[in-house]
Amino acid sequence: MNNIVLPKLSYKVMGALFKVQNELGSSLLEKYYQRAIEEELKTQELSFKREVPVALQYQGKSIGRYFIDFLVEDLIILEVKAQQHYSPKFFKQALSYLVETNKPLAIIVNFKGTNLRFKRIVNSNFKQIDLSEKDNEFE
């Protein structure tokens, strides 16, 4: 468990995601899973922001922005998908979000298929701080 980034918080988030999957199944559109996740995160009393804008910069100038599906406890980026297959672009997208925001962990969750599928992506460039004290709040 010592090698897992934010184990308690990420397990709590995963519990919320599994609850949504168990109740809604795997045949809905992404936006419905996002709405259900929002309600479940509230039930779990987790702090979160939805559709978080992140500015894109080129040579110090703004060239646009993109939106993170969820930012949970200001630590975990949660990207929600409802696709038959994972695409390499999902991982590239999550990695760029991690780098731009300097968050330690992203979870990509995919609700299509028989079982809930998820991937954890750790930001190897995260400006290291001790996350264990923050993570212990989620026991």
C-alpha positions as CSV (number, residue, x, y, z in Angstrom):
1,M,0.0,0.0,0.0
2,N,3.0,2.3,0.6
3,N,3.6,2.5,-3.2
4,I,0.1,3.5,-4.1
5,V,-0.6,7.2,-4.5
6,L,-3.5,8.4,-2.3
7,P,-4.7,4.9,-1.5
8,K,-7.5,5.8,0.9
9,L,-8.9,8.6,-1.1
10,S,-8.7,6.8,-4.4
11,Y,-10.4,3.7,-2.9
12,K,-13.2,5.9,-1.7
13,V,-13.5,7.4,-5.1
14,M,-13.5,4.0,-6.7
15,G,-16.2,2.8,-4.3
16,A,-18.4,5.7,-5.5
17,L,-17.7,4.7,-9.1
18,F,-18.5,1.0,-8.5
19,K,-21.8,2.1,-6.8
20,V,-22.8,4.1,-9.9
21,Q,-21.9,1.2,-12.2
22,N,-23.8,-1.3,-10.2
23,E,-26.9,0.9,-10.2
24,L,-26.9,2.2,-13.8
25,G,-25.2,-0.6,-15.7
26,S,-23.2,0.0,-18.8
27,S,-25.5,1.3,-21.6
28,L,-25.8,5.0,-20.9
29,L,-24.2,8.1,-22.3
30,E,-21.2,9.7,-20.5
31,K,-23.2,12.7,-19.3
32,Y,-25.5,10.5,-17.3
33,Y,-22.6,8.7,-15.5
34,Q,-21.2,12.2,-14.8
35,R,-24.4,13.3,-13.2
36,A,-24.7,10.1,-11.1
37,I,-21.0,10.4,-10.0
38,E,-21.6,14.0,-8.9
39,E,-24.5,12.8,-6.7
40,E,-22.5,9.9,-5.3
41,L,-19.5,12.1,-4.5
42,K,-21.8,14.4,-2.6
43,T,-23.2,11.3,-0.7
44,Q,-19.6,10.3,0.1
45,E,-19.0,13.8,1.4
46,L,-16.0,14.3,-0.9
47,S,-15.1,17.8,-2.0
48,F,-15.1,18.1,-5.8
49,K,-15.3,20.5,-8.7
50,R,-16.9,19.5,-12.0
51,E,-15.9,20.7,-15.5
52,V,-12.7,22.4,-14.2
53,P,-11.2,24.8,-16.8
54,V,-7.5,24.5,-17.4
55,A,-5.8,27.2,-19.6
56,L,-3.6,26.1,-22.5
57,Q,-0.6,28.3,-23.0
58,Y,1.8,28.8,-25.8
59,Q,4.9,30.9,-25.2
60,G,3.1,32.5,-22.2
61,K,0.0,33.3,-24.1
62,S,-3.4,31.8,-23.7
63,I,-4.5,29.7,-26.7
64,G,-7.6,28.1,-25.3
65,R,-8.7,25.8,-22.5
66,Y,-9.9,22.4,-21.8
67,F,-12.1,21.0,-19.0
68,I,-11.4,18.3,-16.5
69,D,-14.5,16.2,-15.8
70,F,-13.9,16.1,-12.0
71,L,-11.3,17.3,-9.6
72,V,-11.8,15.4,-6.3
73,E,-10.4,16.9,-3.1
74,D,-8.1,19.1,-5.2
75,L,-5.9,16.0,-5.6
76,I,-7.4,13.4,-8.1
77,I,-8.4,14.2,-11.6
78,L,-11.3,11.9,-12.6
79,E,-12.0,11.5,-16.3
80,V,-15.3,9.7,-17.2
81,K,-15.7,7.7,-20.4
82,A,-18.4,5.6,-21.9
83,Q,-16.6,4.0,-24.8
84,Q,-16.2,0.5,-26.0
85,H,-12.4,0.6,-26.0
86,Y,-9.7,2.7,-24.3
87,S,-8.0,5.0,-26.7
88,P,-4.3,6.1,-26.4
89,K,-5.7,9.7,-26.5
90,F,-7.4,9.1,-23.1
91,F,-4.0,8.5,-21.5
92,K,-2.3,11.4,-23.3
93,Q,-5.2,13.7,-22.3
94,A,-4.9,12.6,-18.6
95,L,-1.2,13.0,-18.6
96,S,-1.4,16.5,-20.0
97,Y,-4.0,17.4,-17.3
98,L,-1.7,16.1,-14.6
99,V,1.3,18.1,-15.9
100,E,-0.7,21.3,-16.4
101,T,-2.4,21.2,-13.0
102,N,0.5,19.5,-11.0
103,K,-1.9,17.0,-9.4
104,P,-0.6,13.6,-8.2
105,L,-3.1,11.2,-9.7
106,A,-5.6,10.8,-12.5
107,I,-8.2,8.1,-12.8
108,I,-9.8,7.3,-16.1
109,V,-13.0,5.3,-15.7
110,N,-14.9,3.7,-18.5
111,F,-18.5,2.6,-17.9
112,K,-19.0,0.6,-21.2
113,G,-18.6,-3.1,-21.0
114,T,-19.6,-5.8,-18.6
115,N,-17.4,-4.5,-15.8
116,L,-16.3,-1.1,-14.7
117,R,-12.8,-0.5,-16.2
118,F,-10.4,2.0,-14.8
119,K,-6.8,3.1,-15.1
120,R,-4.7,5.0,-12.5
121,I,-2.1,7.4,-13.9
122,V,0.5,8.8,-11.6
123,N,2.1,12.1,-12.3
124,S,5.8,11.3,-12.2
125,N,6.6,15.0,-12.3
126,F,4.4,15.9,-9.3
127,K,6.2,18.3,-7.1
128,Q,6.5,15.9,-4.2
129,I,4.8,16.7,-0.9
130,D,3.8,14.2,1.7
131,L,0.3,13.1,0.8
132,S,-0.1,10.6,3.6
133,E,-1.5,13.1,6.1
134,K,-4.0,14.4,3.6
135,D,-4.9,10.8,2.6
136,N,-5.5,9.7,6.2
137,E,-8.5,12.1,6.3
138,F,-10.4,9.5,4.2
139,E,-10.3,6.5,6.4
